[in-house]
């Protein structure tokens, strides 16, 4: 996926590491976009299961010291790849979310049995690391590479618009953003509950008549959301920006907003919002969220509302819009969460990868040295 390009580029630049990527490039970025060796590894599906022959070929690759495999319990080739790597004395790392949002007991046990066969397990964050350890994997073999997005692109886009305040002011005038702005940044799908946000907006608009809701995204629920807008009588207070992916086009909307609201399960959108210093308001139904939600701290950089409750959502929005000092403090905390030396960013993610790679290599008598090649494959 395109958002993984910065991860691969930064990992490929680590001294003493020779990186090869095995992936189905027909479903990802072009091979030429990556600054390392690449190998086409098509995937196939069979009902709920999948197969990627590249994982086995990567494990058998000449010179491979460590292979990083997708920790997918539905992968039919994973056991064969682990066996091939062990036969050749190659270190193995299983990388993935850890456990799904609704993992059944049997699926969890299957994943743990597979994890015991690898040298190391690499998950998306410290919370999942603790859970994997609680499930029986030794702590010294479990590592966290906090999932992140490229904040550099967000910072560049934000700085560009902030350096042209007259252009940003003109954008707000053109879009008729004459008061506080609430931002929604995700696909318009039923499981995201965008219509609930429209219902809450009707209440918010009675107390703050100049408020505007901006919806960036499109999807199968667009007609449903349009109907909710008309039913709630807030057509003048809603802007449908459509599907926007270019950061320079997202930036003026985000820089005009006071907060981001995500009524359904949230993942990478959380870090996107934090990159613009936007506090995030989302559902308290934690099973719906991706692992990234662990960086949202109630009252510090965001808030939770009672799931499915439009009145509570409206009250939380009004509370944030009505307290400028608190919102500014939360904005600063949101930005600090994903920037700086302790931020949730690509650099921190790469550090987790390197730690796991060094550990897996050492278990097989290898080590990474600056100025020499210690190949790894995936």
C-alpha positions in Angstrom: 0.0 0.0 0.0 1.2 3.5 -0.7 1.3 4.5 2.9 4.0 1.8 3.5 6.4 3.5 1.1 8.0 5.7 3.8 8.4 2.7 6.1 10.2 0.7 3.4 12.4 3.7 2.4 13.5 4.4 6.0 14.1 0.7 6.7 16.1 0.3 3.6 18.4 3.2 4.7 19.3 1.5 8.0 23.1 0.9 8.1 24.1 -2.8 7.7 20.6 -3.8 6.5 20.0 -5.1 2.9 16.3 -5.1 2.3 14.3 -7.1 -0.1 10.5 -6.8 -0.4 8.4 -9.7 -1.6 4.8 -8.5 -2.4 1.9 -8.6 -4.8 2.8 -5.3 -6.5 -0.4 -5.5 -8.7 -2.2 -4.6 -5.5 0.4 -2.2 -4.0 2.8 0.5 -5.1 4.9 0.0 -8.3 8.1 -1.9 -7.7 10.1 1.0 -9.1 8.8 3.2 -6.2 10.8 1.3 -3.6 14.5 1.9 -3.0 15.4 -1.7 -2.5 15.3 -5.1 -4.1 11.7 -6.2 -5.0 10.2 -9.5 -6.0 6.7 -10.1 -7.4 4.8 -12.4 -5.1 1.2 -12.8 -6.2 -1.5 -13.7 -3.7 -4.5 -16.1 -4.2 -7.5 -16.7 -2.1 -9.5 -19.8 -1.4 -12.6 -18.9 0.5 -11.5 -17.3 3.8 -7.9 -18.5 3.3 -5.0 -17.0 1.3 -1.7 -18.2 -0.3 1.3 -16.1 -1.2 4.1 -18.2 -2.7 6.6 -15.4 -2.2 6.8 -16.1 1.5 8.3 -19.5 0.9 10.6 -18.2 -1.8 11.7 -15.4 0.5 12.5 -17.9 3.3 14.6 -19.9 0.9 16.3 -16.8 -0.7 20.1 -17.0 -1.0 21.8 -14.8 1.6 18.6 -14.1 3.6 19.4 -13.6 7.3 16.0 -12.8 8.5 12.5 -13.1 6.9 9.6 -11.0 8.1 6.3 -12.7 7.4 2.7 -11.5 7.7 1.2 -13.0 10.9 -2.0 -14.1 9.2 -3.7 -17.2 10.7 -5.7 -17.6 7.4 -2.5 -17.9 5.4 -2.0 -21.5 4.1 1.6 -20.9 3.2 2.8 -19.5 6.5 3.7 -22.8 8.2 5.6 -23.9 5.1 7.6 -20.6 5.0 8.5 -21.0 8.7 9.6 -24.5 8.2 11.7 -23.5 5.1 13.4 -20.7 7.1 14.1 -22.9 10.0 15.7 -25.5 7.7 18.0 -22.9 6.2 18.9 -21.3 9.6 17.1 -18.1 8.7 15.6 -15.9 11.5 11.9 -15.5 11.4 9.6 -12.6 12.5 5.8 -12.6 12.4 4.5 -9.1 11.8 0.8 -8.1 12.2 -1.9 -6.5 14.3 -1.7 -9.4 16.8 -5.3 -10.3 17.4 -8.3 -9.2 15.4 -11.1 -7.0 16.7 -13.4 -10.0 17.1 -11.0 -12.9 17.1 -12.7 -16.1 18.1 -11.0 -18.3 20.8 -10.0 -20.9 18.2 -8.4 -18.3 16.0 -6.4 -16.7 18.8 -5.0 -20.1 19.8 -4.1 -20.9 16.2 -2.2 -17.6 16.0 -0.3 -18.3 19.2 0.7 -21.8 18.1 2.1 -20.3 15.0 3.9 -17.5 16.9 5.7 -20.1 19.0 7.4 -21.4 15.9 8.9 -18.0 15.0 12.0 -16.3 16.5 10.1 -13.1 17.2 6.7 -11.5 17.0 6.3 -7.8 15.9 3.0 -6.1 16.6 1.4 -2.7 16.0 1.8 -1.2 19.4 2.7 -1.7 23.1 -0.9 -2.6 24.1 -1.0 -5.6 21.7 2.6 -6.5 22.8 1.3 -6.9 26.4 -1.6 -9.0 25.2 0.6 -11.4 23.2 2.8 -11.8 26.2 -0.2 -12.6 28.3 -1.2 -15.3 25.8 2.1 -17.1 26.5 4.8 -15.8 24.2 8.0 -15.0 26.1 8.4 -11.2 26.6 11.9 -11.2 25.2 10.5 -12.4 21.8 7.7 -9.9 21.4 8.5 -6.5 19.9 6.4 -3.4 19.0 6.7 -1.4 15.9 4.0 1.3 16.6 2.0 1.6 13.4 2.4 5.0 11.9 1.9 7.2 8.8 4.4 9.6 7.2 4.0 12.8 9.2 6.6 14.5 6.9 4.0 14.9 4.1 1.4 16.3 6.5 3.9 18.7 8.0 5.0 19.9 4.6 1.5 20.5 3.4 0.5 22.3 6.6 3.6 24.5 6.5 2.9 25.4 2.9 -0.6 26.7 3.6 0.4 28.3 6.9 3.1 30.3 5.1 0.4 31.7 2.9 -2.3 32.9 5.4 -4.0 35.0 2.8 -4.6 31.9 0.6 -5.9 30.0 3.6 -8.3 32.9 4.4 -9.4 33.0 0.8 -10.1 29.2 0.9 -12.3 29.7 4.0 -14.2 32.4 2.3 -14.7 30.4 -0.9 -15.9 27.4 1.1 -18.1 29.6 3.3 -16.4 28.4 6.5 -17.5 31.3 8.6 -17.4 29.7 12.0 -16.1 26.6 13.7 -15.4 23.6 11.5 -15.9 19.9 12.4 -13.9 17.5 10.1 -14.8 14.0 9.1 -12.0 12.2 7.2 -12.8 8.7 6.2 -14.9 6.7 3.7 -18.7 7.2 3.9 -19.6 3.6 4.9 -22.3 2.3 7.2 -19.8 1.0 9.8 -18.3 4.5 10.1 -21.8 5.9 11.1 -21.4 9.2 9.3 -25.2 9.8 9.5 -24.9 9.8 13.3 -22.6 12.8 13.0 -25.2 14.6 10.9 -27.8 14.0 13.6 -25.5 15.4 16.2 -24.8 18.4 14.0 -28.4 19.4 14.0 -28.2 19.8 17.8 -24.8 21.5 17.7 -26.1 24.0 15.0 -28.9 25.2 17.3 -26.3 26.3 19.9 -23.6 27.3 17.3 -25.5 28.4 14.2 -22.3 29.2 12.2 -20.8 25.7 12.6 -19.8 23.7 9.5 -19.4 19.9 9.1 -16.9 19.0 6.3 -17.0 15.4 5.1 -13.9 14.3 3.2 -14.5 10.9 1.7 -17.0 9.0 -0.4 -18.5 5.5 -0.3 -21.7 3.4 -0.3 -23.4 5.4 2.5 -23.2 8.7 0.6 -26.9 8.6 -0.3 -27.8 7.8 3.2 -25.8 10.7 4.6 -27.3 13.1 2.0 -30.8 12.0 3.1 -29.8 12.6 6.8 -28.6 16.1 5.9 -32.0 16.9 4.4 -34.0 15.2 7.1 -32.1 17.1 9.8 -32.3 20.4 7.9 -28.6 21.1 8.0 -27.9 21.3 4.2 -26.3 24.8 4.6 -24.0 23.6 7.4 -22.5 20.6 5.5 -19.8 20.5 2.9 -19.2 17.3 0.9 -15.6 17.5 -0.2 -15.6 14.1 -1.8 -12.7 11.6 -2.0 -9.5 13.6 -1.5 -6.1 11.9 -1.2 -3.6 14.6 -2.0 -2.2 16.0 1.2 -2.0 19.6 -0.2 -5.8 19.5 -0.8 -6.6 18.0 2.6 -4.5 20.5 4.4 -6.7 23.6 4.1 -9.7 21.8 5.3 -7.8 20.4 8.3 -6.2 23.7 9.1 -9.6 25.3 9.1 -11.1 22.7 11.5 -11.4 22.7 15.3 -11.5 18.9 15.7 -12.0 15.7 13.9 -15.0 13.5 14.7 -15.1 9.8 13.8 -18.3 8.1 14.9 -17.2 4.6 14.0 -14.0 2.6 14.5 -10.9 4.6 13.9 -7.4 3.6 12.8 -4.9 5.6 10.7 -7.3 8.6 10.5 -6.4 9.2 14.1 -2.7 9.8 13.3 -3.7 11.9 10.3 -5.7 14.2 12.4 -3.1 14.4 15.1 -0.6 15.5 12.4 -2.6 18.6 11.9 -3.0 19.1 15.7 -6.7 18.2 15.6 -8.2 16.7 18.8 -10.2 13.6 17.9 -13.7 12.6 19.2 -14.7 9.0 18.5 -16.8 6.1 19.8 -16.2 4.4 23.2 -16.9 1.0 21.6 -13.2 0.0 21.8 -13.7 -3.3 19.9 -14.5 -1.4 16.8 -11.1 0.5 16.7 -7.8 -0.4 15.1 -4.7 -0.8 17.3 -3.8 2.9 16.7 -6.6 4.0 19.1 -4.2 3.3 22.0 -2.6 6.7 21.4 -5.9 8.5 22.1 -5.9 9.7 25.7 -9.2 10.8 27.1 -9.1 14.5 27.9 -5.5 15.0 26.7 -5.6 14.7 22.9 -9.1 13.6 22.3 -12.4 12.3 23.8 -14.8 9.4 23.6 -18.6 9.5 23.3 -21.2 6.9 24.1 -21.4 4.7 21.1 -24.4 5.4 18.9 -25.7 8.2 21.0 -26.2 11.4 18.9 -27.1 13.5 22.0 -23.9 12.6 23.8 -21.8 13.1 20.6 -23.4 16.6 20.2 -22.7 17.4 23.9 -19.0 16.4 23.5 -18.6 18.5 20.4 -20.2 21.6 22.0 -17.9 21.1 25.1 -14.8 21.2 22.9 -16.0 24.1 20.7 -17.0 26.1 23.7 -13.7 25.9 25.5 -10.9 27.4 23.4 -8.2 27.1 26.0 -8.8 23.4 26.6 -9.1 22.7 22.9 -5.8 24.5 22.2 -4.1 22.4 24.9 -5.5 19.2 23.4 -4.4 20.4 19.9 -0.8 20.8 21.1 -1.0 17.3 22.8 -2.3 15.7 19.6 0.5 17.1 17.5 3.1 16.1 20.2 1.7 12.5 20.1 2.9 11.9 16.5 6.0 14.2 16.3 9.3 14.6 18.1 11.7 12.0 19.4 9.0 10.2 21.4 6.2 10.6 18.8 4.3 7.8 17.1 6.0 8.1 13.7 7.8 6.2 11.0 11.1 6.6 12.8 9.7 4.9 15.9 8.2 2.2 13.8 11.5 1.5 12.1 13.3 1.3 15.4 10.9 -1.5 16.4 11.6 -3.4 13.2 15.4 -3.1 13.7 15.2 -4.3 17.3 13.2 -7.4 16.2 15.5 -8.0 13.2 18.6 -7.8 15.3 17.1 -10.2 17.9 16.0 -12.8 15.3 19.4 -12.6 13.5 21.3 -13.1 16.8 19.3 -16.3 17.5 21.0 -17.7 14.5 24.5 -16.4 15.1 24.2 -13.4 12.8 24.5 -9.7 13.5 24.1 -6.5 11.7 27.2 -4.4 11.3 27.6 -1.0 9.9 29.3 -1.1 6.5 28.5 -4.8 5.9 25.5 -6.5 4.5 23.2 -8.5 6.8 20.5 -9.3 4.3 16.9 -9.7 5.3 14.0 -10.7 3.1 10.2 -10.4 3.2 
